[in-house]
């Protein structure tokens, strides 16, 4: 089972690599749902991981909803192309219509622009899907648009609560796109995600420093990453033994 960790610092990236994560979603401002990282953060994070895992920066130009103007979409396209030119494995994006459907026009432009830079880039549609009208229906659209995977909690507050919806999305995907469980995911949830057929999980593994005060900020908790890796490995071992 693949393990992705959301990180907001080079130190977090290093921890994820050292503890055996397969990918990181690199971003800033997780407390706002995550925003596009700087090129400086990308460069130092890449140095820290030294090709031990994949780097997938989040491309999100502002907090709030996922309904974007033409200029906001263009901003994110330019950010994505800059990031891809620096050798990242993929980028993470999402956009919706005011009606709650997938913004196919914006998404298509994003996908085409990204693949023009790197035809092998992996493209993840983020948890905007959990604000859409139907995650299962959206899966088909994302496949047709050319996305590699989708990160979702199954439309629920947490991935654990959205387990049945995630399983339905995975059934609809039928191997054509990877459904990655994430959003409030706990280490204890990993085995149930695997039993539901999912092959990838996403955690922030965050820890608050100076929690509750004006100086509060987030860091990556090494022990949570380690336990998540162990849980993912344990499920994979059990699944292999059952074959």
Phi, psi and omega per residue, in radians:
X1 nan 2.310 -3.141
X2 -1.347 2.459 3.134
X3 -2.094 2.124 3.070
X4 -2.004 2.377 3.130
X5 -2.072 2.278 3.038
X6 -1.449 2.187 -3.111
X7 -2.280 2.680 -3.101
X8 -2.110 0.164 -3.099
X9 -2.647 2.838 3.062
X10 -1.136 -0.615 3.092
X11 -1.088 -0.741 3.092
X12 -1.097 -0.688 3.096
X13 -1.081 -0.749 3.134
X14 -1.107 -0.737 3.119
X15 -1.066 -0.797 -3.141
X16 -1.031 -0.744 3.131
X17 -1.157 -0.770 -3.100
X18 -1.148 -0.524 -3.095
X19 -1.689 0.144 2.954
X20 1.579 0.314 3.058
X21 -1.132 2.665 3.120
X22 -1.532 -0.545 -3.086
X23 -2.564 2.743 2.874
X24 -2.146 2.526 2.878
X25 -1.702 1.927 -3.079
X26 -1.604 2.226 -3.107
X27 -2.707 -3.107 2.938
X28 -2.196 2.947 2.978
X29 0.945 0.937 3.081
X30 -1.037 -0.504 3.126
X31 -1.126 -0.293 3.085
X32 -1.822 0.201 -3.101
X33 1.629 -0.045 3.114
X34 1.722 2.387 3.106
X35 -2.362 2.900 -3.110
X36 -1.011 2.276 3.099
X37 -1.333 2.774 3.069
X38 -1.319 2.814 3.080
X39 -1.154 -0.574 3.086
X40 -1.095 -0.754 3.108
X41 -1.108 -0.723 3.104
X42 -1.055 -0.827 -3.058
X43 -1.108 -0.793 -3.111
X44 -1.256 -0.563 3.081
X45 -1.152 -0.728 3.112
X46 -1.080 -0.683 3.092
X47 -1.114 -0.675 -3.099
X48 -1.228 -0.655 -3.085
X49 -1.464 -0.411 3.038
X50 0.846 0.847 3.061
X51 1.147 0.326 3.120
X52 -1.441 -0.276 3.095
X53 -2.647 2.991 3.122
X54 -1.505 2.557 3.101
X55 -1.986 2.160 -3.139
X56 -2.225 1.650 3.131
X57 -1.199 2.491 2.965
X58 -1.317 2.402 3.059
X59 -2.051 1.738 -3.122
X60 -2.586 2.050 -2.941
X61 -1.472 -0.248 -3.122
X62 -2.779 2.806 3.020
X63 -1.370 3.125 3.111
X64 1.749 -2.624 -3.064
X65 -1.329 -3.077 -3.064
X66 -1.993 0.390 3.075
X67 -1.724 1.963 -2.970
X68 -1.980 2.589 3.036
X69 -1.339 2.943 3.102
X70 -1.026 -0.723 -3.134
X71 -1.184 -0.636 3.102
X72 -1.160 -0.713 3.091
X73 -1.089 -0.759 3.126
X74 -1.095 -0.677 3.085
X75 -1.025 -0.807 -3.107
X76 -1.216 -0.604 3.076
X77 -1.095 -0.768 3.139
X78 -1.169 -0.682 3.065
X79 -1.055 -0.787 -3.101
X80 -1.096 -0.764 -3.130
X81 -1.149 -0.660 3.085
X82 -1.099 -0.752 -3.140
X83 -1.138 -0.753 -3.127
X84 -1.157 -0.592 3.100
X85 -1.127 -0.345 3.121
X86 -1.647 0.200 2.941
X87 1.607 0.233 3.104
X88 -1.166 2.744 -3.096
X89 -1.361 -0.427 -3.130
X90 -3.052 3.102 3.114
X91 -2.365 2.789 -3.048
X92 -2.099 2.262 -2.984
X93 -2.642 2.799 3.005
X94 -2.936 2.494 3.124
X95 -2.624 2.449 -3.120
X96 -2.144 2.784 2.976
X97 -1.487 2.797 3.076
X98 -0.992 -0.466 3.139
X99 -1.306 -0.230 -3.116
X100 1.774 -0.067 3.085
X101 -1.449 2.947 3.074
X102 -1.157 2.340 3.045
X103 -1.388 1.583 -3.046
X104 -1.173 -0.626 -3.124
X105 -1.122 -0.860 3.125
X106 -1.127 -0.730 -3.109
X107 -1.146 -0.706 3.129
X108 -1.114 -0.751 3.112
X109 -1.081 -0.714 3.135
X110 -1.104 -0.856 -3.118
X111 -1.065 -0.828 -3.114
X112 -1.087 -0.717 -3.139
X113 -1.167 -0.712 3.138
X114 -1.145 -0.800 -3.101
X115 -1.238 -0.391 3.059
X116 -1.169 -0.533 3.097
X117 -1.402 -0.803 -3.133
X118 -2.476 1.797 -3.118
X119 -1.046 -0.322 -3.132
X120 -1.724 0.100 -3.114
X121 -1.079 2.422 3.041
X122 -1.555 2.336 -3.055
X123 -2.100 2.049 -3.128
X124 -1.858 2.273 3.001
X125 -1.589 2.136 -2.979
X126 -1.452 -2.884 -2.987
X127 -1.248 0.155 2.915
X128 -0.953 -0.497 -3.140
X129 -1.053 -0.473 -3.133
X130 -1.321 -0.187 3.030
X131 -1.776 0.057 -3.130
X132 -1.455 2.983 -3.082
X133 -1.264 -0.530 3.136
X134 -2.732 1.994 3.133
X135 -1.138 -0.670 -3.114
X136 -1.140 -0.776 3.100
X137 -1.129 -0.692 -3.110
X138 -1.090 -0.527 -3.136
X139 -0.973 -0.778 -3.132
X140 -1.090 -0.717 3.135
X141 -1.136 -0.716 -3.122
X142 -1.173 -0.598 3.052
X143 -1.101 -0.821 -3.107
X144 -1.150 -0.481 3.140
X145 -1.384 -0.309 3.087
X146 1.773 0.296 3.099
X147 -1.287 2.607 -3.136
X148 -1.475 -0.697 -3.099
X149 -2.670 2.937 3.060
X150 -2.346 2.342 3.082
X151 -1.676 2.202 -3.053
X152 -2.667 2.658 2.971
X153 -1.775 0.205 -3.080
X154 1.291 0.373 3.132
X155 1.382 0.075 -3.118
X156 -1.769 2.905 3.092
X157 -1.009 -0.588 3.086
X158 -2.339 2.734 3.125
X159 -1.102 -0.592 3.089
X160 -1.047 -0.724 3.109
X161 -1.232 -0.446 -3.088
X162 -1.696 0.336 -3.030
X163 -0.959 -0.821 -3.075
X164 -1.172 -0.657 3.088
X165 -1.166 -0.693 3.096
X166 -1.092 -0.700 3.107
X167 -1.108 -0.689 3.111
X168 -1.153 -0.706 3.087
X169 -1.099 -0.710 -3.137
X170 -1.157 -0.676 3.089
X171 -1.101 -0.752 3.128
X172 -1.127 -0.677 -3.111
X173 -1.116 -0.673 3.078
X174 0.865 0.715 3.087
X175 1.421 -0.001 -3.120
X176 -1.450 -0.342 3.090
X177 -2.633 2.533 -3.136
X178 -1.446 2.246 3.033
X179 -1.706 2.027 -3.105
X180 -1.913 2.112 -3.121
X181 -1.355 2.287 3.104
X182 -2.905 2.801 -3.096
X183 1.943 1.668 -3.114
X184 1.131 0.363 -3.106
X185 -1.251 2.329 3.095
X186 -1.806 2.733 3.082
X187 -0.976 -0.662 -3.122
X188 -1.146 -0.280 -3.134
X189 -1.509 -0.249 -2.963
X190 -1.071 -0.776 -3.121
X191 -1.082 -0.716 -3.140
X192 -1.159 -0.572 3.068
X193 -1.130 -0.726 3.104
X194 -1.128 -0.727 3.136
X195 -1.136 -0.466 3.105
X196 -1.386 -0.056 3.077
X197 1.781 -0.038 -3.129
X198 -1.348 2.531 -3.075
X199 -1.968 0.094 -3.130
X200 -2.628 2.500 3.092
X201 -2.316 2.726 -3.048
X202 -2.335 2.227 3.090
X203 -2.302 2.651 3.005
X204 -1.534 -0.445 3.124
X205 0.834 0.696 -3.015
X206 -1.540 2.695 3.064
X207 -2.361 2.376 -3.114
X208 -1.572 2.339 3.036
X209 -1.837 2.367 -3.061
X210 0.974 0.756 -3.035
X211 -0.995 2.256 3.063
X212 1.674 -0.222 -3.125
X213 -1.835 3.061 -3.136
X214 -1.186 -0.280 -3.133
X215 -1.701 0.280 -3.110
X216 -1.133 2.403 2.993
X217 -2.644 2.912 -3.052
X218 -1.822 2.514 3.000
X219 -2.326 2.927 3.119
X220 -1.542 2.240 -3.129
X221 -1.518 1.948 -3.082
X222 -1.023 -0.731 -3.073
X223 -1.136 -0.657 3.111
X224 -1.137 -0.749 3.103
X225 -1.072 -0.761 -3.134
X226 -1.076 -0.794 -3.132
X227 -1.178 -0.612 3.091
X228 -1.126 -0.734 3.101
X229 -1.095 -0.750 3.131
X230 -1.094 -0.730 -3.137
X231 -1.152 -0.727 3.122
X232 -1.144 -0.726 3.109
X233 -1.139 -0.707 -3.124
X234 -1.104 -0.729 3.111
X235 -1.142 -0.765 -3.126
X236 -1.055 -0.694 3.128
X237 -1.133 -0.763 3.132
X238 -1.132 -0.714 -3.131
X239 -1.128 -0.697 3.124
X240 -1.164 -0.712 -3.125
X241 -1.145 -0.490 -3.100
X242 -1.379 -0.210 -3.116
X243 -1.292 nan nan
